[in-house]
């Protein structure tokens, strides 16, 4: 039997022609090969956006010159990704940033906010100038406002002690909540921030703040420069300790405005802050600073970090 008949050769040639024809038809559909086809697909149409395969921007040149011991900055809205990380895993005292976790645990307990609480002598905690005194009566709502706007430690303890659980049990809930969200370097031993043993990192306090700032009950109070509360039937005005930052708005050449946030200070911590800032296109960043050298240095460093982030990373 002959290895190749005439009919076999014809069939083989037909197959080869069909394969070549199909291949040319397929290839001719690619942009740039067939000049009469539709406009070529641009790389920007098919490549992942930077937010999907994110590469950290080069850090600002002034970063190592800041007085802060630790800095974390991230884009928050519309997308979350890191912008600046400087010693973000070094533990440091939180001071009153502790109150963010305290507030989250209180919200978990679903309180009757109109219930009245009488201040006890055992509620008193040091800190700033006393704003409430033993025997005075406030609603839980007003204690909440005083604790967050005025960062008042006595108000914080009075509110915690009104919950029907011990302070030890409350602290346990704070640490359990930290563990549930995956924090490994955050620890609380009391709910006000007075203890230098309340520890976290700029990366982890940013994670706590991200959760806290998603709660309107927290953000609406924290953004206030002052608030009015009722103490034993009389009105009393509470002023925020964060005035240098809370009054920052987009004007006079400024590239960002304060949205909400919290500061903290004890001798061991230095001046801490975590806040949301937005630009004039309503894009937001989160800035966490631990350990600035002074109140003014903290405000200046927030401003430099926010301005750099909006100018160099956040696209309008």
PEHU-V60356 format. One record per helix or strand of 2 or more residues. SS is the DSSP state (H for helix, E for strand). FROM is the first residue (numbers start at 1). LEN is the number of residues. If there is no record, write none. Layout:
BEGIN
SS_FROM_LEN / SS_FROM_LEN
END
This chain:
BEGIN
H_6_22 / H_43_4 / H_63_3 / E_70_8 / E_81_6 / E_92_2 / H_95_14 / E_116_3 / H_121_3 / E_137_3 / H_140_10 / H_153_9 / H_167_14 / E_199_2 / H_202_11 / H_216_7 / E_226_6 / E_234_6 / H_243_4 / E_257_10 / E_270_9 / E_284_9 / H_295_18
END
